Amino acid sequence: MKKIIFFLLTFGLIWSNARPVSAAVSLVATDNGAPGVNIYRSEFDQLVLDINISRSDSIADTLQALTIRNTGSAGISTIYKLTFWADAGQAGFQGMEVDTKLGEAVWNDTNNYWYLSGLSQAVPTTGLRLFASIETPTSISANTLVQMEIPTLLDSNANGQFEVGDQGIFLAGIAGPAAVVTNNYIQTINSYPQDIVGPKTVITDPLAGATITSSSYTIRGASRDQAGSSTMSVKISINDGAWQEVTPIGSNYLTWEYAWANIANGTYNIKTESEDWLSNKATSSSVAVTVNIPAAIVTPTPVTGIQPIDNLQFGDLIKASQATIYYYGSNGKRYVFPNEKTYMTWYSDFSGVKTISDSELASISLIGNVTYKPGVKMVKITTDPKVYAVSAGGTLRWVQTEAIASALYGANWSAMVEDVPDSFFVNYIVGTAIESAAAFNVAEVTAAAKDINTDKESLARPTP
């Protein structure tokens, strides 16, 4: 009997330490394809693996450890460092100062792989995109090849905890993969001795997709030269304008700043050009941002003989017991915001909304809907493929070509298009089409719409 009890207790202890994961649940790892390129001496942030990981049951988890192996001929003599990253900022690999650096992997000669353990990187329900990059030494004697893979899971103690000698990807709740994940492309570490590569420069602030709400902004970034020289200059261009010098903060532009002033509302694409002392140049990918400066609160001139109700001013944002928000016009009437998207083209938050009683709200006649602020976004409806720019007074102007849309709102113009429900489309007026970029000035149209009252008054004026 004692032996039986001892067995049951031992089995219970083993079971209590096991992970309660269904056998049907697996770790999913898919290759995104790190491109095949030549990598030269003293280069860094050279992408050699790009994968997505997730749980098959779409439950959030935590990355704790992973291993990686090169199936090509390059060894630790030509792979000076191997670094793991988690995707951050603009989608895709940026590395230095933008993506989240998980750490530099450790080479294990016995198992012929690199590993990184002791992590606590969140893996969302939608999965996590991971990168591996390498850095090469200052001298390379012969060409070698890189084709990285995540090996099939090997958990020697079958306890779900990574130990040196194990292989694969270890999350807190599950480990994998069930099959090897290999990069589809091969990189060549090239022995060519000359420095032919320009510096790597990134914009760290603002990040892609950011919205700027002021007329001045300090753009920040970092630069480091590839192939062993140093950065001589960094310039910046906004919407393909003239190149402007930035101000170095760290030595050799390790960090830098640019004072962006007199900004008007609109969409902007920002890129950099950097040069080293050997005249090698490199241009960064563009970072697309939106500038939406909240309109100054202007108290509209009241219509003669009309006075605002107590404790309110014309131009106030108001609501009662319900969530719906209204604009209190200088004509003593209210305009309703049909949805949050419309509201956010005029205001950046809800801090200015005043709450009044239901009876006070009822005493203010409802006159119509607020339309999108001119110039801030483009719109379309689900039943019409045409994309429209918004002009004064809710006037829609068909943007006839993608080239015009790109010239007005940047290369990522499609991100500036929002759907207007068919039921709200009647709030707008269809005006003349935009046949060229010169026919519509985004900044001027937006600046002219000082407030909603001004925009509503523009209905009586010719469309710009």
Number of C-alpha atoms within 10 A of each C-alpha: 6 7 8 9 10 11 12 12 12 12 11 12 11 11 11 10 10 13 12 10 10 9 6 7 13 17 20 19 24 16 18 17 16 23 15 16 16 15 25 28 25 19 22 24 20 22 24 25 28 24 21 17 21 23 24 15 13 14 13 17 20 17 22 20 22 25 26 25 20 20 16 15 13 18 15 15 12 26 18 16 19 25 24 23 22 23 20 18 20 14 10 15 24 23 24 19 17 21 21 18 17 19 14 17 19 15 18 13 9 8 13 14 22 21 27 22 19 12 16 14 16 16 21 15 14 14 19 21 22 23 26 25 21 21 21 24 18 14 14 19 12 11 16 18 19 25 21 23 23 25 23 17 20 18 20 14 10 10 13 20 17 26 14 14 15 22 27 25 29 25 25 18 19 21 27 25 22 15 13 15 20 22 25 15 15 19 22 18 23 19 17 16 13 9 18 13 21 24 28 25 30 27 27 19 17 19 18 18 15 14 17 19 18 15 14 13 16 12 18 20 24 23 25 22 27 24 22 16 17 20 26 17 20 28 18 22 16 17 17 13 10 10 14 14 16 19 16 19 14 12 11 18 23 16 20 21 21 17 11 12 11 8 17 19 22 24 28 23 20 21 21 24 22 26 22 24 14 14 15 18 20 19 18 16 15 20 23 25 20 20 18 24 22 18 16 9 11 15 14 18 12 16 11 8 6 10 14 17 13 7 7 14 18 22 23 20 21 22 21 17 10 8 9 13 22 26 24 26 27 23 19 20 18 25 23 20 19 20 16 10 14 18 21 17 18 22 17 15 10 11 8 12 14 15 16 14 11 12 9 13 19 10 11 16 13 16 13 14 19 26 27 29 27 26 27 27 23 27 20 20 17 11 8 8 8 14 22 24 26 28 30 26 26 24 23 25 23 21 22 16 14 13 15 19 24 15 14 24 28 21 18 18 20 14 13 16 17 17 13 18 14 13 9 14 17 10 14 17 16 15 16 13 15 19 14 15 18 11 11 21 14 23 17 15 19 23 16 15 22 17 21 24 23 17 22 18 12 19 14 9 10 7 15 14
